[in-house]
Amino acid sequence: MSSPTTVVHNVQQERFEVQQDGHLAELDYRRTGNQIIFTHTGVPNELEGRGIGSTLLKAGLTYARENGLEVVPLCPFVRGYIERKPEYQDLVSKASPGGFA
C-alpha cells in the first residue's frame, strides 16, 4: 500500500507538487492580481491512476478559495475537473474564456 500523498506548494516555481516513487507530478500556475491561472497539470505515466492529479488540483483550488482568488482554468484537466465538480465552479473567473457563468 502506498503512503498518503503530500502536496507541497512551491511558491518560487509557481506550482503544487507531489514527489512519489522518485517522480514529480505538478500543477503549474501563474498569479496575476486576484487571479490564479492554472496552466498545466503533469503526472508522469508511472504515477497515473493514483488520483494524484485530482489531489494536486484540490490543493490548488483550496489555496485559491482560502486566498480569495479567481480561478482561470487554462489547463484542460483543470477545466474538465471543475466542470464535473459544482462545488468549485464559483471560483472560476467570470471573465475567463468559456467561464462557468
Phi, psi and omega in degrees: 000137182279158180284162179301148181278125178252125178262132177249132175269107180266091185297319182299321180269357183052061177199158170258139188229149168229124173258123179209135178051037178079011181238153180247125170251146186213151171239108184270147179211168169230144175256131176220110181057237181263021180244148169241123185254109179278117189256334186196138170241126180233119176235117180301150180310322183294341182252358182297153177082008180252002181078016184291320178301315178295321179297317177300314183293320176301319178296316179295319180289325175296317177301315179300313182297314182295336183252010177064035182263144171276140181263133171244106185270081178286328180289129180301324178297315180297313180301312180298320180297312181295324178300328181271350185237090183303333182294347179251352187294335178292344180280338187288131179300130178294338178274357182293142177304124180067030182306164183267069184286000000 
